[in-house]
């Protein structure tokens, strides 16, 4: 189809929008604003940062620990004198300091698997952010085109009012000259009143549609807001079908809704490996340093000075420990079972989402072809109704058609304009949707 296939109502919508004094937003501007200011998206970004912090925590678990301890006590009665290693009944005081460090050499690779699980969850949350952006973009696109549809209806209703007013004026002249009856004049006045009612209803619906879009954008109260007309003409591409399987294959590889669940499945696999690793023996390397102070509190005897004792009583140690879990109330076994169930559920969620995506892609491709046919039919229907209305208008002015026939022709023209506008907007939205499934971008 050539340029004659492009609907003139798009130009009308643009001119209608420019009549308002508010700032006019394009669809791209609405999408950009929502992406930067939507509260739900900001909360998801916080969740992503939380997963990033959890990943860092898991990595830090690989580092050796280091602990400084100190204790002091006073003994009464029987105790051991650490200087002579003999039994004493004298009151004494002691103060000890410990510095210990240890690192896990092997624990079934549980820590490494937990790091990988945390990494996958962090990547998953990043994909989840993009998924929510896409869902928000879809909601805004639907709301935007609904508002365009409502504004186009207002324009068509306004034109119908002007046509009725013009015809009323002509009929009044004809009645005054005796060429037409007063009954016809009353019928035209009734049509004008009905057209005004339709216009009022259309304006109300347009205001509601615009407010719904404003709510989605979460604009602050008092901010002037209106939408612009569509950017450019609609080009109806000449294709008979869309390869659903090809579109699905692309969307499955690039859309974040699938990547999110795939990464979550990988994370659950690593959690299962970590749970299995916890049931294996653990090997740790440790080292320590120790010193202390002792005062036998015997009259007439002065203890070795505090600093000297700390220097003289130092002790160092290094060693390896082996921890073999034999029985812990089936704690590890239940953890493994729970991890297996989590992994199974993640796989089921992934398959369910793939099935849902295929159904959505299939419907979108079918609807695109269907709406294209509706657009062609609606365009031809509008052209026919334009010619029909012009013919009936001429007959009505010469008295060869009744006011009822004129009203029916005008009503049919109005319906044809609305049907064509609806088909245009639906075609643009469906084409954007299929393109999104192909590229992963809203354009």
C-alpha positions in Angstrom: 0.0 0.0 0.0 1.3 3.5 -0.8 1.0 6.8 1.0 -2.7 6.8 0.3 -3.0 4.1 2.9 -1.8 6.5 5.7 -4.7 7.8 7.8 -5.2 11.6 8.1 -6.5 11.3 11.6 -2.9 10.9 12.9 -2.2 14.5 11.7 -5.5 15.6 13.3 -4.4 14.0 16.7 -1.2 15.9 16.6 -2.9 19.2 15.9 -5.4 18.5 18.6 -2.7 17.9 21.1 -0.9 21.1 20.2 -4.0 23.1 21.2 -3.3 22.4 24.9 -1.0 24.7 26.9 0.5 21.8 29.0 3.8 20.3 28.2 3.3 17.4 25.8 5.1 14.2 26.4 6.0 11.7 23.7 5.9 7.9 24.5 9.7 7.9 24.6 9.7 10.7 27.2 7.1 8.8 29.3 9.2 5.7 29.2 12.4 7.5 30.1 10.8 9.4 33.0 9.2 6.2 34.4 12.5 4.3 34.3 14.3 7.0 36.2 11.6 7.8 38.8 9.4 4.7 39.4 9.4 3.7 43.0 8.9 0.0 42.3 12.0 0.0 40.1 14.0 1.8 42.8 13.0 -0.9 45.3 14.2 -3.6 42.9 17.5 -1.7 42.6 17.8 -1.8 46.4 17.3 -5.6 46.2 20.1 -5.8 43.6 22.4 -3.9 45.9 21.5 -6.3 48.7 22.4 -9.3 46.6 25.7 -7.6 45.7 26.4 -7.1 49.4 25.6 -10.8 50.1 28.0 -11.8 47.3 30.8 -9.8 49.0 29.9 -11.5 52.3 30.3 -14.9 50.7 33.7 -13.9 49.3 35.0 -12.6 52.6 34.2 -16.0 54.2 37.3 -17.3 52.3 39.6 -15.1 54.3 41.1 -16.4 57.6 39.5 -15.2 60.8 41.5 -13.4 63.5 40.4 -13.1 67.1 42.0 -11.3 70.1 40.9 -12.6 73.5 41.7 -11.7 77.1 40.5 -13.0 80.4 41.4 -12.2 84.0 40.4 -14.0 87.3 41.2 -14.4 91.0 41.6 -17.8 92.6 40.6 -18.7 96.2 41.5 -22.0 97.7 43.2 -24.8 95.8 44.7 -23.8 92.5 47.9 -24.5 90.4 50.7 -22.0 90.6 51.7 -21.5 86.9 55.2 -20.4 87.8 56.1 -23.6 89.9 53.4 -25.9 88.5 52.5 -26.9 92.1 49.4 -26.9 94.2 48.8 -23.8 96.2 46.2 -22.5 98.5 47.2 -18.9 98.4 44.9 -16.3 96.9 46.3 -15.3 93.4 45.3 -13.3 90.3 46.0 -14.1 86.6 45.5 -12.3 83.4 45.9 -14.0 80.0 45.9 -12.8 76.3 45.2 -14.9 73.2 45.6 -14.2 69.5 44.2 -16.9 67.3 43.7 -17.3 63.5 42.3 -20.0 61.3 41.4 -20.7 57.7 39.4 -23.5 56.2 41.4 -25.6 53.8 38.7 -27.9 52.6 35.0 -28.2 53.4 33.6 -29.9 50.3 33.9 -26.7 48.3 30.8 -25.4 50.2 32.1 -21.9 50.4 33.0 -21.7 46.8 29.6 -23.0 45.7 27.9 -20.5 48.0 30.0 -17.7 46.3 28.8 -18.9 42.9 25.2 -19.1 44.1 25.4 -15.6 45.4 27.0 -14.4 42.1 24.1 -16.0 40.1 21.5 -14.4 42.4 23.2 -11.0 41.9 23.1 -11.4 38.1 19.5 -12.6 38.4 18.5 -9.5 40.3 20.1 -7.4 37.6 18.0 -9.2 35.0 15.0 -8.8 37.2 15.5 -5.1 37.1 15.3 -5.1 33.4 12.3 -7.4 33.5 10.4 -4.9 35.6 11.4 -2.1 33.3 9.9 -4.0 30.4 6.7 -4.7 32.2 6.4 -1.0 33.2 7.1 0.0 29.6 4.4 -2.3 28.4 1.9 -0.8 30.9 2.8 2.7 29.9 2.7 2.0 26.2 -0.8 0.6 26.6 -1.9 3.5 28.7 -0.3 6.0 26.2 -2.1 4.5 23.2 -5.4 4.4 25.2 -5.0 8.1 25.9 -4.3 8.7 22.1 -7.4 6.7 21.3 -9.5 8.8 23.7 -8.1 12.0 22.3 -8.8 10.9 18.7 -12.4 10.1 19.8 -12.7 13.6 21.1 -11.5 15.0 17.8 -13.9 12.9 15.8 -16.8 13.8 18.1 -15.9 17.5 17.8 -16.0 17.2 14.0 -19.4 15.5 14.3 -20.7 18.4 16.4 -19.4 20.9 13.8 -21.1 19.0 11.0 -24.4 19.0 12.9 -24.1 22.7 13.6 -23.4 23.5 10.0 -26.3 21.3 8.9 -28.6 22.9 11.5 -27.8 26.3 10.1 -28.6 25.2 6.5 -31.8 23.6 7.7 -32.9 26.7 9.5 -32.5 28.7 6.3 -34.5 26.0 4.4 -37.3 26.1 7.0 -37.5 29.9 6.8 -37.8 29.7 3.0 -40.4 26.9 3.2 -38.1 24.4 1.5 -38.0 22.1 4.6 -40.4 21.3 7.5 -39.9 22.2 11.1 -39.9 18.4 11.9 -36.7 18.1 10.0 -35.3 21.0 12.0 -36.2 19.3 15.3 -34.5 16.1 14.1 -31.3 18.0 13.3 -31.4 19.8 16.7 -31.8 16.4 18.3 -28.8 15.1 16.4 -26.7 18.1 17.5 -27.8 17.5 21.1 -26.8 13.9 20.9 -23.5 14.8 19.3 -22.7 17.2 22.1 -23.4 14.5 24.6 -21.1 12.1 22.8 -18.4 14.8 22.8 -18.8 15.4 26.6 -18.5 11.7 27.2 -15.4 11.5 25.0 -13.8 14.3 26.8 -14.5 12.6 30.2 -13.0 9.4 28.9 -9.9 11.2 27.6 -9.4 12.9 30.9 -9.7 9.5 32.7 -7.2 7.9 30.2 -4.7 10.7 30.7 -5.0 10.5 34.5 -4.4 6.7 34.4 -1.2 7.4 32.4 -0.2 10.1 35.0 -0.7 7.6 37.8 1.6 5.1 36.1 4.3 7.8 35.7 3.8 8.8 39.4 4.0 12.4 38.6 4.0 14.9 41.4 0.7 16.8 42.0 0.4 20.0 40.1 2.8 19.0 37.3 1.2 20.0 34.0 0.9 16.9 31.8 -0.5 16.1 28.3 0.6 13.7 25.6 1.7 14.5 22.1 0.4 12.9 18.9 2.1 9.9 17.3 5.5 10.5 16.0 5.2 10.0 12.2 3.0 8.0 10.0 2.1 4.3 10.4 3.6 2.1 7.8 1.7 -1.1 7.3 4.2 -3.7 6.2 3.1 -6.1 3.5 3.6 -9.5 5.1 1.2 -12.3 5.3 2.5 -14.1 8.4 5.2 -13.9 11.1 7.5 -16.8 12.0 6.4 -17.5 15.6 9.1 -20.0 16.3 11.8 -17.6 15.1 10.5 -14.8 17.2 10.3 -17.1 20.2 13.8 -18.4 19.8 15.1 -14.8 19.8 13.0 -13.8 22.8 14.0 -16.8 24.8 17.7 -15.9 24.4 17.5 -12.2 25.1 14.6 -11.4 27.3 15.4 -10.9 31.0 12.3 -12.8 32.2 13.9 -16.0 31.0 17.5 -15.1 32.0 16.3 -14.3 35.5 14.9 -17.7 36.1 17.9 -19.5 34.4 20.3 -17.7 36.7 18.1 -18.5 39.7 18.2 -22.2 38.6 22.0 -22.1 38.4 22.1 -20.5 41.9 19.9 -23.4 43.3 22.3 -25.9 41.7 25.2 -24.3 43.5 23.3 -24.2 46.8 22.7 -28.0 46.4 26.4 -28.6 45.9 27.1 -26.5 48.9 24.7 -28.5 51.0 26.3 -31.7 49.9 29.8 -30.3 50.7 28.7 -29.5 54.3 28.3 -33.2 54.9 32.0 -33.9 54.0 35.0 -33.7 56.4 36.3 -30.2 57.1 40.1 -29.4 57.3 41.2 -26.2 59.0 44.7 -24.7 59.5 45.0 -22.7 62.7 47.7 -20.7 64.5 47.8 -18.9 67.9 49.8 -16.8 70.2 49.4 -16.7 74.0 50.9 -14.8 77.0 49.8 -13.9 80.5 50.5 -12.4 83.9 50.4 -14.1 87.4 50.6 -12.8 90.9 50.7 -15.3 93.8 49.8 -12.4 96.2 52.3 -13.6 99.0 53.2 -11.1 101.5 56.8 -9.9 101.3 57.2 -11.2 97.7 57.0 -9.0 94.8 55.8 -10.6 91.5 57.7 -10.2 88.3 56.7 -7.0 86.6 53.7 -7.1 84.3 55.6 -6.2 81.1 58.3 -8.7 81.9 55.9 -11.5 82.4 54.1 -10.7 79.2 57.4 -11.0 77.4 58.6 -14.1 79.2 55.3 -16.1 79.0 54.7 -16.0 75.3 53.7 -19.2 73.6 53.0 -19.8 69.9 51.3 -22.7 68.2 50.2 -23.9 64.7 48.2 -26.9 63.8 45.7 -28.6 61.5 42.2 -29.8 62.6 40.0 -32.4 61.0 36.2 -32.3 61.6 34.2 -35.3 60.4 30.4 -34.9 60.7 29.1 -38.3 61.9 25.7 -37.4 63.2 24.0 -34.0 63.6 20.3 -34.9 63.9 20.0 -35.4 60.1 20.5 -31.6 59.7 22.8 -31.9 56.6 20.6 -34.6 55.1 17.5 -32.4 55.4 19.4 -29.4 54.0 20.3 -31.5 50.9 16.7 -32.6 50.5 15.5 -29.0 50.8 18.1 -27.8 48.2 16.9 -30.5 45.8 13.3 -29.4 46.1 14.4 -25.8 45.6 16.2 -26.7 42.4 13.3 -28.8 41.1 11.0 -25.8 41.8 13.3 -23.5 40.0 13.4 -25.8 36.9 9.6 -25.9 36.9 9.3 -22.2 37.1 11.7 -21.8 34.2 9.8 -24.2 32.0 6.5 -22.6 33.0 7.8 -19.2 32.0 9.1 -20.5 28.7 5.7 -21.9 28.0 4.0 -18.7 28.9 6.4 -16.7 26.7 5.7 -19.0 23.7 2.0 -18.4 24.2 2.4 -14.7 24.4 4.7 -14.6 21.3 2.3 -16.7 19.4 -0.7 -14.5 20.3 1.3 -11.3 19.5 2.3 -12.6 16.1 -1.3 -13.7 15.3 -2.8 -10.5 16.6 -0.3 -8.4 14.5 -1.5 -10.1 11.3 -5.1 -9.9 12.4 -4.9 -6.2 13.3 -3.2 -5.5 9.9 -6.2 -7.0 8.1 -8.5 -4.9 10.4 -6.6 -1.8 9.5 -6.9 -2.4 5.8 -10.6 -3.1 6.1 -11.2 -0.1 8.4 -9.4 2.1 5.9 -11.5 0.9 3.0 -14.6 1.2 5.2 -13.8 4.8 6.1 -13.3 5.8 2.4 -16.7 4.2 1.6 -18.4 6.0 4.5 -16.9 9.3 3.5 -18.3 9.0 0.0 -21.6 7.7 1.3 -21.9 10.6 3.8 -21.1 13.2 1.0 -23.8 11.7 -1.2 -26.4 11.6 1.6 -25.5 15.2 2.6 -26.2 16.4 -1.0 -29.4 14.5 -1.1 -30.5 15.9 2.2 -29.8 19.5 1.1 -31.9 18.9 -2.0 -34.7 17.2 -0.1 -34.1 13.7 -1.5 -32.9 12.2 1.8 -34.6 12.4 5.2 -33.0 13.7 8.4 -32.9 10.1 9.7 -30.9 9.0 6.7 -28.5 11.9 7.2 -28.1 11.0 10.9 -27.4 7.3 10.1 -24.8 8.3 7.5 -23.1 10.7 9.9 -23.2 8.0 12.7 -21.6 5.5 10.3 -18.9 7.9 9.4 -18.1 8.6 13.0 -17.9 4.9 13.8 -15.7 4.3 10.8 -13.3 7.0 11.9 -13.1 5.5 15.4 -12.6 2.0 14.0 -9.8 3.1 11.8 -8.1 5.0 14.6 -8.4 2.0 16.9 -7.0 -0.3 14.2 -4.0 2.1 13.7 -3.1 2.3 17.3 -3.5 -1.4 17.9 -1.3 -2.1 14.9 1.4 0.2 16.2 1.2 -1.4 19.6 1.2 -5.0 18.3 4.1 -4.2 16.0 6.1 -2.7 18.9 5.3 -5.8 20.9 6.5 -8.2 18.3 9.6 -6.1 17.7 10.3 -6.2 21.5 10.2 -10.0 21.4 12.6 -9.9 18.5 15.1 -7.4 19.9 14.4 -7.0 23.6 14.0 -3.2 23.2 11.0 -1.0 23.1 11.2 1.2 20.0 
